[in-house]
């Protein structure tokens, strides 16, 4: 399904409160990709994505907007920290690694889709191999059993934890490259070397997964997977560059600014459009959508080198969260933090509910804390909720029948009475 901009914003509203300007910007950028795909090839080659830079404090939804956007359209997506390119020496990690990581994500997505298509064909083969392995294991234990009985037990799910021995592909262990990521020597020679197999003992549920992957790989054309993954990364890929303000120096004589400007100049050709070599083939970055974000407390977007500024034509300011926003975050999203804790505690027979005045009190506390100390946005709610529910989480064991627990305003105030005294003293400290 191709979403209209209004539909994209509506979907994002299910998970992210407020920030309508940012949602509109990414919705338009995404829809423009669909519009571009419908144009003639000659014209399509001339239209590049309009990259976006988001400015706002931490915890207000910058990363979540990009992540939900990619999930919505099933696009290859990676989030990288700009600071990782300044960790080692002047430059740090090779900036082209962000594109290679995107291709890896795309390959995994395409491969998963292809596996899903052939699963029904390989399921009987995997089942027969499991039955043979179970029968062999029981014969070794002097327990003989008819394969028809084993098949019946297997289909009823009674044998999931039984230990069997199966021959699986022995994947080479990755090694750590100096100053870089883990690499696998085996992956460098994919398709060139024969696959080694090794007998391993594991539960039936794990053996099923290993055998399923093994059998699916035999039916999947990896060349087609790789070419489709490259195409998808080129045309639909999204790279989210977080903390971009940390590689922007303030205009003074600080020697660190030389390093930061060097990182910006390394990132520039990737965003401008270049060709990056990967083990799956060459990929052009011209049509990848780049979304950058940062708090910009110390530096400003205008402090970026002009060439890089020009590659992020769309700039969006995100708002700080208010008490009303915090209350909506606690109650409205599909993944609201209150629903998460209620679901977790239901496992231990605790039926947790929150009254409206409790949500008001938590919202007031979160807003006050963000004002009096560091503003960490919605992440403040996780801190408050952990402290609020600490006793309940610690004492819940699942040994008692279902117990109703209601969190009201008084419970919240009692839980934080000592903490509030501590913070009240701040106004007297000069």
C-alpha positions as CSV (number, residue, x, y, z in Angstrom):
1,X,0.0,0.0,0.0
2,X,1.3,3.5,-0.9
3,X,0.5,5.9,1.8
4,X,-0.6,9.5,1.2
5,X,1.1,12.2,3.4
6,X,-2.0,12.5,5.5
7,X,-2.1,8.7,6.0
8,X,1.6,8.7,7.0
9,X,1.1,11.4,9.6
10,X,-1.9,9.5,10.9
11,X,0.2,6.3,11.3
12,X,3.0,8.2,13.0
13,X,0.4,9.7,15.4
14,X,-0.3,6.3,16.8
15,X,3.3,6.2,18.3
16,X,4.5,9.8,18.5
17,X,2.8,12.7,20.3
18,X,3.0,16.2,18.8
19,X,5.8,17.3,16.5
20,X,3.5,17.8,13.6
21,X,5.9,19.9,11.5
22,X,8.5,17.1,11.6
23,X,5.9,14.5,10.7
24,X,4.6,16.6,7.8
25,X,8.2,17.0,6.5
26,X,9.0,13.3,6.5
27,X,5.6,12.4,5.1
28,X,6.1,14.6,2.1
29,X,9.7,13.3,1.6
30,X,8.4,9.8,1.6
31,X,5.5,10.5,-0.7
32,X,7.9,12.2,-3.1
33,X,9.8,8.9,-3.4
34,X,6.6,7.2,-4.6
35,X,5.8,10.1,-7.0
36,X,9.4,9.9,-8.4
37,X,9.1,6.1,-9.0
38,X,6.1,6.8,-11.3
39,X,8.1,9.1,-13.6
40,X,9.9,8.3,-16.8
41,X,13.4,7.0,-16.2
42,X,15.1,10.1,-17.8
43,X,13.3,12.5,-15.5
44,X,13.5,10.1,-12.5
45,X,17.3,10.3,-12.6
46,X,17.2,14.0,-12.3
47,X,15.2,14.1,-9.1
48,X,17.1,13.5,-5.8
49,X,15.6,13.2,-2.3
50,X,15.3,16.4,-0.3
51,X,17.2,15.5,2.9
52,X,15.9,16.6,6.3
53,X,17.7,18.0,9.4
54,X,15.8,17.9,12.7
55,X,16.7,20.3,15.5
56,X,15.3,19.7,19.0
57,X,16.2,18.5,22.5
58,X,16.8,14.9,23.3
59,X,13.8,12.6,23.9
60,X,11.2,14.5,21.9
61,X,10.8,11.9,19.1
62,X,13.4,12.7,16.4
63,X,14.8,9.1,16.1
64,X,11.4,7.5,16.7
65,X,9.9,9.5,13.7
66,X,12.6,8.2,11.4
67,X,12.4,4.6,12.7
68,X,8.6,4.4,12.5
69,X,8.7,5.9,9.0
70,X,11.1,3.1,7.8
71,X,9.0,0.4,9.5
72,X,5.8,1.8,7.9
73,X,7.1,1.4,4.3
74,X,9.4,-1.6,5.0
75,X,12.4,0.4,3.8
76,X,16.0,-0.5,4.6
77,X,16.9,1.8,7.5
78,X,19.9,2.3,9.8
79,X,20.6,4.8,12.6
80,X,24.2,5.8,13.1
81,X,25.8,8.2,15.6
82,X,27.9,10.9,13.9
83,X,30.3,10.9,16.8
84,X,31.6,7.4,15.9
85,X,33.5,8.9,13.1
86,X,35.6,11.1,15.5
87,X,36.5,8.3,18.0
88,X,39.8,7.2,16.5
89,X,42.5,9.8,15.6
90,X,41.2,12.6,13.4
91,X,38.6,10.7,11.3
92,X,37.5,7.7,13.3
93,X,35.6,5.0,11.4
94,X,35.4,5.0,7.7
95,X,32.2,7.0,6.9
96,X,31.4,4.7,3.9
97,X,30.6,2.0,6.6
98,X,27.2,3.6,7.0
99,X,26.3,2.7,3.4
100,X,27.7,-0.8,3.8
101,X,25.6,-1.2,7.0
102,X,22.5,-0.1,5.1
103,X,23.2,-2.7,2.4
104,X,23.6,-5.4,5.0
105,X,20.1,-4.5,6.4
106,X,18.7,-4.5,2.9
107,X,20.1,-8.0,2.2
108,X,18.7,-9.3,5.4
109,X,15.3,-7.9,4.6
110,X,15.2,-9.4,1.1
111,X,16.5,-12.7,2.3
112,X,13.8,-12.9,5.0
113,X,11.1,-12.2,2.4
114,X,12.5,-14.9,0.0
115,X,12.7,-17.4,2.9
116,X,9.1,-16.7,3.8
117,X,8.1,-17.5,0.2
118,X,9.8,-20.9,0.2
119,X,9.1,-22.0,3.8
120,X,6.0,-24.0,2.8
121,X,8.1,-26.0,0.4
122,X,10.9,-26.9,2.8
123,X,8.7,-27.5,5.9
124,X,8.1,-31.2,5.1
125,X,11.8,-31.7,4.4
126,X,12.7,-30.1,7.8
127,X,10.1,-32.2,9.6
128,X,11.5,-35.4,8.2
129,X,15.0,-34.5,9.2
130,X,13.8,-33.7,12.7
131,X,12.0,-37.0,13.0
132,X,15.1,-38.9,11.8
133,X,17.2,-37.0,14.4
134,X,14.8,-37.7,17.2
135,X,14.6,-41.4,16.3
136,X,18.4,-41.6,16.2
137,X,18.7,-39.9,19.6
138,X,16.2,-42.3,21.2
139,X,17.8,-45.3,19.6
140,X,21.1,-44.2,21.2
141,X,19.3,-44.1,24.5
142,X,18.0,-47.7,23.9
143,X,14.4,-46.3,23.5
144,X,13.0,-47.4,20.2
145,X,9.9,-45.7,18.8
146,X,7.9,-45.7,15.6
147,X,8.4,-42.7,13.4
148,X,4.7,-42.2,13.0
149,X,4.4,-41.7,16.8
150,X,7.3,-39.3,16.8
151,X,5.7,-37.3,14.0
152,X,2.4,-37.1,16.0
153,X,4.3,-35.9,19.1
154,X,6.3,-33.4,17.1
155,X,3.2,-31.9,15.4
156,X,1.5,-31.6,18.8
157,X,4.5,-29.6,20.1
158,X,5.5,-32.1,22.8
159,X,9.1,-32.4,21.7
160,X,10.3,-28.8,21.5
161,X,12.8,-29.1,24.3
162,X,14.1,-32.6,23.5
163,X,17.9,-32.5,22.7
164,X,18.9,-33.9,19.3
165,X,22.0,-33.8,17.1
166,X,21.8,-32.2,13.6
167,X,24.3,-31.2,10.9
168,X,24.3,-27.5,10.4
169,X,26.4,-25.0,8.5
170,X,29.4,-24.0,10.6
171,X,29.6,-20.2,10.3
172,X,33.1,-18.8,10.8
173,X,33.4,-16.7,13.9
174,X,33.9,-12.9,13.3
175,X,37.2,-11.4,14.1
176,X,37.8,-7.8,15.3
177,X,39.6,-5.6,12.9
178,X,41.9,-3.0,14.4
179,X,40.0,0.3,14.8
180,X,37.0,-1.1,13.0
181,X,34.0,-3.4,13.2
182,X,33.9,-7.1,13.5
183,X,34.4,-8.9,10.1
184,X,33.9,-12.5,9.1
185,X,36.6,-14.0,6.9
186,X,34.0,-16.5,5.7
187,X,31.6,-13.8,4.5
188,X,34.4,-12.3,2.4
189,X,34.4,-15.5,0.2
190,X,30.7,-16.1,0.1
191,X,29.9,-18.5,-2.8
192,X,33.6,-19.2,-3.4
193,X,34.3,-21.8,-0.7
194,X,32.4,-25.0,0.0
195,X,30.2,-24.7,3.2
196,X,31.5,-26.7,6.1
197,X,29.0,-28.6,8.2
198,X,29.2,-29.5,11.8
199,X,27.1,-31.8,14.1
200,X,25.6,-29.8,16.9
201,X,23.4,-30.8,19.8
202,X,20.5,-28.5,20.4
203,X,16.8,-28.5,21.4
204,X,14.3,-29.4,18.6
205,X,12.9,-25.8,18.5
206,X,16.4,-24.5,17.7
207,X,17.2,-27.3,15.3
208,X,14.0,-26.5,13.4
209,X,15.1,-22.9,12.9
210,X,18.7,-23.9,11.8
211,X,17.5,-26.6,9.4
212,X,14.8,-24.2,8.0
213,X,17.4,-21.5,7.2
214,X,19.7,-24.2,5.7
215,X,17.0,-25.6,3.4
216,X,15.7,-22.2,2.4
217,X,19.2,-21.1,1.4
218,X,19.3,-24.0,-1.1
219,X,16.2,-22.7,-2.9
220,X,17.1,-19.0,-2.8
221,X,19.1,-17.5,-5.6
222,X,21.6,-15.3,-3.7
223,X,22.6,-13.3,-6.8
224,X,19.0,-12.2,-7.2
225,X,18.8,-11.4,-3.5
226,X,21.9,-9.3,-3.6
227,X,20.9,-7.4,-6.7
228,X,17.4,-6.7,-5.3
229,X,18.9,-5.6,-2.0
230,X,21.3,-3.2,-3.7
231,X,18.4,-1.8,-5.7
232,X,16.2,-1.4,-2.7
233,X,18.9,0.3,-0.6
234,X,19.6,2.7,-3.5
235,X,16.0,3.6,-4.2
236,X,14.3,3.2,-0.8
237,X,17.1,3.3,1.8
238,X,17.0,5.8,4.8
239,X,20.1,6.7,6.8
240,X,19.4,8.5,10.0
241,X,22.5,10.5,11.2
242,X,22.0,11.2,14.9
243,X,24.0,13.7,17.0
244,X,25.2,15.5,13.9
245,X,25.7,18.7,16.0
246,X,28.6,16.9,17.8
247,X,30.7,17.1,14.6
248,X,30.0,20.8,14.2
249,X,32.6,23.0,15.9
250,X,31.8,26.5,17.2
251,X,33.6,29.1,15.1
252,X,36.7,29.8,17.2
253,X,40.3,28.8,17.3
254,X,39.7,25.4,19.0
255,X,41.9,22.8,17.5
256,X,39.1,20.2,17.8
257,X,37.2,22.0,15.1
258,X,39.7,20.8,12.5
259,X,38.8,17.2,13.3
260,X,35.1,17.9,13.2
261,X,35.2,19.8,9.9
262,X,37.2,16.8,8.5
263,X,34.4,14.5,9.4
264,X,31.8,16.7,7.8
265,X,33.9,16.8,4.6
266,X,34.1,13.0,4.7
267,X,30.3,12.7,5.1
268,X,29.7,15.2,2.3
269,X,30.4,13.0,-0.8
270,X,28.2,10.2,0.7
271,X,25.2,12.7,1.0
272,X,26.0,14.4,-2.3
273,X,26.0,11.1,-4.1
274,X,28.8,8.7,-4.9
275,X,29.5,5.0,-5.5
276,X,30.4,2.8,-2.6
277,X,31.9,-0.7,-3.0
278,X,30.3,-3.4,-0.9
279,X,30.8,-7.2,-0.9
280,X,27.3,-7.4,-2.6
281,X,28.2,-5.0,-5.4
282,X,28.5,-1.3,-5.9
283,X,25.8,1.0,-4.6
284,X,25.0,4.6,-5.6
285,X,24.1,6.9,-2.7
286,X,22.4,9.6,-4.9
287,X,18.8,8.6,-4.1
288,X,19.2,7.5,-0.4
289,X,17.2,9.7,1.9
290,X,19.3,11.2,4.7
291,X,17.7,12.4,7.9
292,X,20.0,14.2,10.4
293,X,19.2,15.3,13.9
294,X,20.8,17.1,16.8
295,X,20.0,19.2,19.9
296,X,22.2,22.1,18.6
297,X,22.7,23.5,22.2
298,X,26.2,24.7,21.6
299,X,26.6,24.9,17.8
300,X,24.1,25.9,15.2
301,X,23.1,24.4,11.8
302,X,24.7,27.5,10.2
303,X,28.1,26.4,11.7
304,X,28.1,23.4,9.4
305,X,30.3,23.7,6.3
306,X,28.2,25.4,3.6
307,X,28.4,22.4,1.2
308,X,26.9,20.1,3.8
309,X,24.2,22.6,4.7
310,X,23.1,22.8,1.1
311,X,22.5,19.0,1.1
312,X,19.9,19.3,3.9
313,X,17.5,21.8,2.4
314,X,14.6,20.9,4.8
315,X,15.0,22.0,8.4
316,X,12.5,21.3,11.1
317,X,12.4,22.4,14.7
318,X,10.9,20.0,17.2
319,X,9.2,21.4,20.3
320,X,10.1,20.6,23.9
321,X,7.5,18.5,25.7
322,X,4.9,20.1,28.0
323,X,2.8,18.6,30.9
324,X,-0.1,18.0,28.4
325,X,2.3,16.2,26.0
326,X,3.6,13.9,28.8
327,X,0.0,13.0,29.8
328,X,-0.8,12.1,26.2
329,X,2.5,10.1,25.9
330,X,1.4,8.1,29.0
331,X,-2.0,7.3,27.7
332,X,-2.5,7.6,23.9
333,X,0.3,5.8,21.9
334,X,-0.1,2.1,21.0
335,X,3.2,1.5,22.8
336,X,2.5,3.8,25.8
337,X,4.8,3.2,28.7
338,X,1.9,2.6,31.1
339,X,0.7,-0.2,28.8
340,X,4.2,-1.7,28.6
341,X,4.4,-1.9,32.4
342,X,0.9,-3.3,32.8
343,X,1.7,-6.0,30.2
344,X,4.9,-6.9,32.0
345,X,3.3,-7.2,35.4
346,X,0.3,-9.2,34.1
347,X,2.8,-12.0,33.6
348,X,3.1,-12.2,37.4
349,X,-0.6,-11.9,38.0
350,X,-0.7,-8.1,38.7
351,X,-3.5,-6.3,37.0
352,X,-2.0,-2.7,36.9
353,X,-4.2,0.3,36.2
354,X,-3.5,4.1,36.4
355,X,-6.1,6.7,37.4
356,X,-6.4,10.0,35.5
357,X,-5.1,12.0,38.4
358,X,-2.0,9.7,38.7
359,X,-1.1,10.4,35.1
360,X,-1.5,14.2,35.8
361,X,0.8,13.9,38.8
362,X,3.5,12.0,36.8
363,X,3.2,14.5,34.0
364,X,3.7,17.4,36.4
365,X,6.8,15.7,37.9
366,X,8.3,14.9,34.5
367,X,7.9,18.5,33.3
368,X,9.3,19.9,36.6
369,X,12.3,17.6,36.5
370,X,13.1,18.4,32.9
371,X,13.0,22.1,33.9
372,X,15.0,21.9,37.1
373,X,17.7,19.5,35.8
374,X,18.7,18.2,32.3
375,X,15.9,18.2,29.7
376,X,15.9,14.6,28.5
377,X,12.3,14.7,27.1
378,X,10.1,11.7,27.2
379,X,13.0,9.5,28.6
380,X,12.2,11.2,31.9
381,X,9.0,9.2,32.1
382,X,11.0,5.9,32.1
383,X,13.0,7.1,35.1
384,X,9.9,8.1,37.0
385,X,8.0,4.9,36.1
386,X,10.9,2.7,37.2
387,X,11.1,4.3,40.6
388,X,7.3,4.4,41.0
389,X,6.8,0.7,40.3
390,X,10.0,-0.5,41.9
391,X,8.3,-2.1,45.0
392,X,5.5,-3.7,42.9
393,X,8.0,-5.1,40.4
394,X,10.2,-6.4,43.1
395,X,7.5,-8.2,45.1
396,X,5.5,-9.6,42.2
397,X,6.3,-13.3,41.8
398,X,3.3,-14.8,40.1
399,X,2.7,-17.1,43.1
400,X,-0.6,-15.5,44.1
401,X,-3.9,-15.3,42.1
402,X,-4.6,-12.2,39.9
403,X,-4.3,-9.1,42.0
404,X,-5.7,-5.7,41.1
405,X,-3.4,-2.8,41.7
406,X,-4.5,0.8,41.1
407,X,-1.9,3.6,40.9
408,X,-3.6,6.9,42.0
409,X,-2.4,10.4,42.8
410,X,-1.8,9.6,46.5
411,X,0.4,6.5,45.6
412,X,2.5,8.7,43.3
413,X,3.0,11.4,45.9
414,X,3.9,8.9,48.6
415,X,6.4,7.1,46.3
416,X,8.2,10.4,45.6
417,X,7.8,12.3,48.9
418,X,11.4,12.0,49.9
419,X,12.6,12.8,46.3
420,X,10.4,15.9,46.1
421,X,11.9,17.2,49.4
422,X,15.3,16.8,48.0
423,X,14.4,18.8,44.8
424,X,12.5,21.4,46.8
425,X,15.8,22.4,48.5
426,X,17.3,23.4,45.2
427,X,15.6,26.7,45.3
428,X,17.4,27.6,48.5
429,X,20.9,26.7,47.2
430,X,22.7,29.7,45.8
